[in-house]
Amino acid sequence: MEKTLSDFQNLENDYKNLAELYQIAPDDRDVITAIDNLAARTKQAKFITLFHGANDGNNAFLFIQAGAGGTEAMDWAQMLARMYTRWAERHNFSCTVVDEHPGDVAGLKSITFKIDGDKAYGWLKSEIGVHRLVRISPFNANGKRQTSFASVDVWPDVDDSIEIEINEKDLRIDTYRSSGAGGQHVNKTDSAVRITHIPTNTVVTCQNERSQFQNKDMAMKILRSRLYELELKKREAADAAAKAAQKKIEWGSQIRNYVLYPYQLVKDVRTDVENSDSNAVLDGDLDEFMLAYLQQYN
């Protein structure tokens, strides 16, 4: 709280100083540049006032899954994975792959990231839903336009001090051999772990740690987070409108369209925010979309 207060006080002081400088030298290029920088900092600071959820300050798990469409959809899932990795880098957040299932030809069937950073879940909850891509297919020799879908889900990283009771008899734990690139244990030992929580039919997997024990530990952490989120949704059922974006994803109900052909445009269906620089968006420039969502739904 002290850091947040200090940031706002610095903005206020800089505003007062620049206001005085502008009165003295309204045409000075350095003053104009400083005002533009202050405007950008102020826009960024608006986010701080929009994080109201109980878990908005937490780290997050982000899950991407390719939809129907075979290789096209798997390639789109990989593009989304890169987009969120680049977004995390822009915010100096760490982004670690927890579980990954490569596509048969290209791309990803699914991937789970753990994203550590200030208010990571508060930022990323706006991304929950189906993302739709329209482009000329690089996998079609006839160069036809292709529409692909992938889903994004996000859960808060729940602190272990929060009591979520998990009964061992409610769990089914399976081990299997990891797939994809990896170290010496990949494809040689059954180190990958799949845990099914039978009462809720919640399934989590982890295969990227070095040992079966570490994979199980990380899978249990993800399971705890998902069960916490399920419980949170039950408690907040009365506030259905505010929680609408976090309900179970249904294919076809996309939240954002990414059009690369015949024109370039990324448009959020919920807020109508759009950006014609699709390359910048796919390179992680997502803050404008996130801010609009937080302003509209918080």
N, C-alpha and C positions, 0 to 999 in steps of 0.2 A: 504493500500500500504506500509505503514511503517513496519507493521508486516511481510509482504511478503519479503521486502527488508532485514529486520533483519534476517529472517530465512536463506536466501541465504548467507548473510555475515557470519553467524555462521557456515554454512557448509564449506565455503571457509577457515575460520580460523582453523576449526577442521582438514580440509584436510592438510593444511600447517603444523600444529603441528604434525599430525600423520606421515606425510612424513619424518619429521626430526627424530621422534622416531624410525621409521622403519629403517632408515639408521644406527642408533646406535644399535638397538636390533631387528634385523629382525626375530628372533625366539621366541621372548617373547610372551607368550600366551595372555597376557592382550592386547598387541598391536594388535595382529591378531584379537582378539574379537572386539576391538574398530574399526578396519578397516571394519570388516563385518557389524557392526552396522551403520557405516557411509555410506556404500554402500546401505543398506536398506533405510536409511533416504534420500539419494540422489535419489533413484528410486521413492520414494514417492513424493519428491519435483518436479519431472518431471510433475506431474499433474498440478501444478500451471501454467505452461507455456502453457497448452493446453486448457484452458477455454477462448474461444474467443466469444461465443455467448452473445447476449444482455441480456439473462436471466440466464446465467450459474451460476451467484452468488446467485440466488434466492433459497428460500425453494421450496419444491415440493409436489405435490399430486401424489400418485402412485396408480394405479387401476389395480387389477388382476381379471380376469374373466375366469371361467372354460369353456373349449370347449366341443365339442361333446364327449360323452363317459360316461355319467351318473356319478355314484359314483366315478369311477376311476379318472375322470377328476376333480371332486370336491375335492378329496383327494389331487391331484397334485396341485391344486390352493392353498390349505392350506399349503402344503410343501413350495411353493414359498413364501407365506406370511411369514412363519417362516424364510426362507432364507433372505429376505430383512429386517426383524426385527433384525436378528442377525448381518447383515451387518451394519445396522444403529448403533447398540450397539458398534461395533468395532470402529466406527468413533465418538463415543460420540454424535450422533445425537438423537434427540427425535423423537419418532415414535408413532403417535396417530391414533387410529382407528376412522375414520369419519363415515363410513357406512359399514355395514356388513350383508350379506345374507347367513345364514348357508345352507349346503346341506341337502337334505331330509333324508339321512342315515348317511353320514359322510362328512367331508370336508366343502368347501365353494363354493357357487355359484358365489359370487363376494365379493370383499372387497376393500375399499378405505382407504389409509393411508395419513396422512399429516406428512411429514418428514421435520423437522427443523434442519438445520445445514449449515455450511459454504460450499457454492457451491453445495448444495444438488441436484439441478436440473442438473447442469453441470455433476455431476457424473452419475445420474440415467438415463439421456436421452439415454445412450447406451443400456438400457434394454428394450426399446420399441420394441415390436414384439411378435411373437409366440414362446413359449418355449415347447419343445417336450421331454417327458419322456418315456423311455423303461425299463420295469422291470417285475418281476414275480408278478402277481396280488395278493395282500393280500385279495381281495374280491372274488376270484375265487377258489372254492374248488378243481378244477383240477390242480391248480398251473400253469396255462398257462401264457405265456409272453403277456404283454399288452402294447399298445402304447397310451399315453394320451397327450392332448394338453391343454394349457392355454395361454391366452394372457395377456400381460403387456402393460399398457400405462402410460405415465407420462406427467404432465403439470406443468409449473412453477407457483409458488404462486405469483400472481401479486400484487404489491403494490397498495393500493387504490388511490394513487396520479396519477396513469396512467389512462387516460380518456378512459373508455369503456362505451359507451352510451347504457343503457338498458332501453327500453321503457316498462312501466308496462303493456300496452295493448298487448305487444308481449309475455307475460308470461301466462302460465296456471299453477296454483298452486294447488296441490292436497295434502290432508292430509290422513294418514292412521295409523293403529296401528303398532307399532314396533314389530319386530320378534326377537327371540333369547333371550339370557340371558341379564338381565338388572336390573334396579332399580324398584322402586314401580310404575312408570308410564308405564312400558312396558306391552303391551297387555291390558291396562286398559283405556288409552286415545289415541285419534288420534293425537299423538305428532310427528310422523314421517312426513317428508315433501318431496314431489317430485315436482320439478320445470321443466317445459318444455318451452324452448325458441322456439316459433313457427317458426320464419323465418329460423332458422338453424336446427330445429328439434333436438336440443341439450337437453338431459335429464340428470338432476343431482338429487341425493337423499341424504338425511341425516336422520339418526334415532338415533344416539348414544348420542346426547346432552340431557340435562335434561328436556327441555321444547320445545314446538312447536316453540316458538319465537327463541330460540337458534339454533334449527335445521334449521329454515328458514334462519337465518343469515349466518350459515356455508354453506348452499346450495347455497346461493347467491354469497358467496365468491368463491366457486368452479366454479359456472357458469361464473363469471367474468373472472376467470383464463382460462377456456376453450374457451370463446369467444375471449379473448386476443390471445390465441394460434392460433385460426382459422384465425384471422386477421394477425398475424405474418406470417403464412404460405402463405397467399395471397401475402404479400409484398415480400416474399422471393421465390416466384414461379420461378423466373428466375434461381435460384441456385438449380435446381431440384436434382442434384446428392448429394449435401450436405444435403438436406432435405429428401432424400429417406427413411431413417429409421423412419421418423416421419409421414409418410403417413398412410392412413387408413389401419389397419391390415387386412390381408386376411388369412383365415385359410389355413394351409398347408405350408405357406411360413415361416417356422421356422427360427429363428436367432441362436438358440442354441439347441443342443441335449444333453440330460442327460441320459446316458446309465448305468443302474445298473445291467443288465443281458443280455447276458452271460459273459460280462466283465464289468469293471468299467471305464467309460471315459466321461468327459464333454468336448464338442468341440463346439466352436463358428463357425458357418458357414461363417460368414462375414470375419473374420480375421484369421481363421485356428488355433487360439490359443486353446490348449487343456490341460486338467489336469486329470490325472488318479485317483486322490484322490477325488472322487465324494462326499464323506462324508464331507470333508472340504469345498467344494464349497457349498453344501446344508446347511452348517453351517455358511455361510456368507462370505467365502473367494472369493470375486468377483473382487478384485482390478486389478488383472492381465488381466482379460477380458475387464474391463473398460478402462484401460490404452491403450491396443492395439487398441480398438475402437477409442479413442480420437486421438491417433497418426495417424490412417489411415484416419479418416474422418474429422478432424479439419484442 
